[in-house]
Amino acid sequence: MTRWEQWVRQPQALWLRRATFQVHLWIGIAIGLYVVVLSLSGSVLVFRDDLDDLFEDPWEFKNGQITMPDKPGLGLTVNEKALEANMMDV
């Protein structure tokens, strides 16, 4: 069987086809993760003031760094009054 016949009958058996598929797969996954990170960070930037109101002691930013509170977990406490004020009935 020549290479041409192999390519026509069983294209998945060729090394180049498998390599191209792997490159396509991993580039697609990387681009998808990049879009998710961009979406989340953009949303946080747009709604930054609302998020600051939602927490009682929001994180402080100084010189491009976050100073974390010494509380357990992420150190954030939800402001219940702000949460109730911003709730919507759907």
N, C-alpha and C positions, 0 to 999 in steps of 0.2 A: 504494500500500500504506500503510495507516495505521500509526501507532506500535504499536498493539495487535497487528496482524497481523505486523508485523516482530518484535515481542517473542516472539510465539508460534512463528513459523517459524524465526527466526535470533536467538536471545537473545545469542549471542556477538558479534553485530555492534553491539550497543548500547554507548555510551561508559560508562554507569554500571556495566554488568556487567563490563567490562574493568577499570575502576578499582577496583571492589570486589574482583575477583580479585587484583589486585596488592597491595592493602592486606592482604588475607587471607594471601597468600603471604609477604610480608615480616614481618608480625607473627608468623606461625607459625615462620619461621626464627629470628627474634630470641628468641622464647620457648624454642625448642629449644636454642639456644646458652646461654641463661640457665640452663636446667636442667642442662646439661653442666657449666658452671662451678660451679654449686652442688654438684653431685655430687662433682666432683673436690676442691673445697676442703673439703667436709665429710669426705671420706675421708682427706685429709691431716691434718685436725684430730683425727679419731678415732684414726688410727694414727701420730700424731706421735712417741710414745716408741719404737715399733718402727722407724720410719724413722731416728730419731736413732742407734739402736744399729746400724743397717745400714751407716752411713757412718763412716769413721774420724775425719774432722774435719767435723762437721756445721756448717751455717750458724749464725751467732750472731745473735740478735735483741736489739737495744738501742733503746729508745725508739720501738718500732714500726717499725724499719727493719732490713734485713738487711745485715750486713757480709760481703761476698763475699771468699773467699780469693783469693790471687794466683796460684793454679795454673791451668793451661790448661783450657779448657772451662768447665764449671760450677764447677770447683774441688772436686769431690767424689771421694773414693776409696772404693771399696766394701770393707767389712770382710769378707773371705772367710770367717772363722770364724763370724761372725754369720749370714752367708748360708747356710752349710752347716747350721748349727744350726736354722735356720727353714725349711729345705726340706722339702717333703712329697712322698711318692711317691703318684702318682695313677694 
